[in-house]
Amino acid sequence: MQFALRAASGNAWMGRCSSVSIRYVTSFRELAPAGSATAAVHADALAEAADKWRFSHAADVAPPIGMATTFTCPADGDGGHIYSRISNPTRDRCEALLGAVEGTPEKMAHAVLYSSGLAACFGILNRFLPKRVAIAGGYHGTHLVLDQLKRISSNSMFLTVPLPSPGQVPDAVQPGDLLWIETPINPSCHVADIAAYVEAARKVGNVKVVVDGTFAPPPLQR
């Protein structure tokens, strides 16, 4: 609900709040005493309240890119965007589309966008916090991230071991380990059997499988 709040200094501003006394603004005329700056920023809210379709993007065939970095704080208990580094409409929409494309007919995937591949690498490793990571060659940046995380943990986590073949996983991997499979791998483009690795990891139990599909996203590897 839009409103004007009169501060102690006498200047009015527009915003949303649920914990202070508020005076609701219902017409453009009421914005005049607040000054042209306030009206220039917030007058469209009244127009939107009267005709919600005028500024809505719900019917856009090609949704616009959201450029806002901050959003009006939602009321307590209500969902909503707060800061673009946490979420924004453009990224949420893209994640929903990628989740559908990279999922299966039975279950949609949960996609999370990062600004770079190494950021995604860092994020997934910090999510699982493995003590050991079974990894082959592949992209050197992944190994640099693992080395950094290992140093941060005083060599107590993120220890790297050679990636075994799927048939050797039960003898070479322990519960709590993580299998890092880059496929097709850089630079040879060798393609790993993801399904075989997943099945072997399930037999061991509590073994995570991460697939770096930079050269071939999930729809190309099914």
Summary of the structure (lengths in Angstrom):
residues: 222
radius of gyration: 25.5
end to end distance: 48.4
largest distance: 77.0
contacts: 539
relative contact order: 0.08
helix: 39%
strand: 14%
